[in-house]
């Protein structure tokens, strides 16, 4: 039976949808006042955009505002604080640098890394409440051990370690840059109760485990597998493969910029990530159209670019931050667990969108469609780009791994079937190059969907 899910803050569970919206509105107005009182950056942005803060009285007023911040503005803010104050936390830092409890950066894959995951000590406490609920929902109890397999140092995932410890869970943190062998040897030594990593690395460890430490994944005896950072768990074939191999439930989760926490329930079917901390951010109920940048009306199944707005943040709060994350939002109660708050599925990144002969397509949509042909394919793929996106001269070139039981003589027919389905559903005609199983390289961090030759 699927375990019911609720909001992490118990006080919110007695409120209806309108009550939660009023709660968020009150917090938004307080956060807005705090930002304008403590940041020259925000005061200038409001003046530059012609916004009179006195005109913002309701959530509707606020969500009608233009984009206030994005990655470019964040980098401008960061450079200003470096030049003026000799710290990298941004001119939108609203507290003293001495109040910061943790500073972590984005990966910098699209440019210079930004200190988006800078949290005051009070912010860490807010995040800890959500994570404590998340881990307990998955069956972990105080004293359990979670093998934490991400890039450590100052990267975003580092911001998760304090809330995990606050929940009474001991993280066994292994830097994935040491490779699969180091991860698996640590697992053999520590007997973790849970594994936290990316889906592609979890898949990779399935094949490496028997040859490296002499056991099958199920023999680890995990209670839960937590994956983040890639479009994968929403693909039934991949989710089932991981659950069968590890013998436990797999939970997809996200906590963008160290704010709203959302994770999937333990239903047999995947119904998206459930946003359980509406007291921390307006995400995912604030969307804009990817092309027009206009606000979108929220309804069940709507797709748009997610906007981030802090509701209770002391260090580097963000206001109407255009994230670049394209998501689908569901507002009806979860068919699996009954959760009545918003749920979200990741579609892709706005800067990953491709335009092929007038058709807009996200690589995640291609990956999901290709996965429908498993086990004839492994699901591993790369989209080859010879020039910078979004425009791609057709045909769209794709590298695919065929399955271990697929015969070479079957590949032309399989390519034709996949091409036909891509053409009918996504209006894209591909040129497929086949590769043997396990030959497309797996990244220890996030496995890319693009092969960039420019």
Protein Blocks (a to p, Z undefined) as FASTA:
>chain_A
ZZddddfblmlmmpcfklmmmmmmmmmmmmmmmmmmmomklmmmmmmnopafklpmbfkl
mmmpccfbdfklmmmmmmmmmmmnopaebjkbcbdfklpcbdcddehlnoccdfflgccf
klmmmmmmmmmmmmmmnopaehiacdddddehjdfklmmmmmmmmnopacddddfknojk
lmmmmmmmnopabdcddfklmmmmmmmmmmmnopafklnopabdcdehiafklpmklmmm
mmmmnopacdddddehhiacddddfbfbdgbjadfblmlbmbfcbccdfklopacdddeh
iacddddddfbdfbhpaehiaehpacdddfbdcfklopabdcdddfbdfklpcceehiac
dfklmmmmmmmmpckbgoiacdddfbdcfbdcddddddddddfklcfklmmmmmmmmmmm
mmmmnopacddddddehkaccdfkbccfbdcfZZ
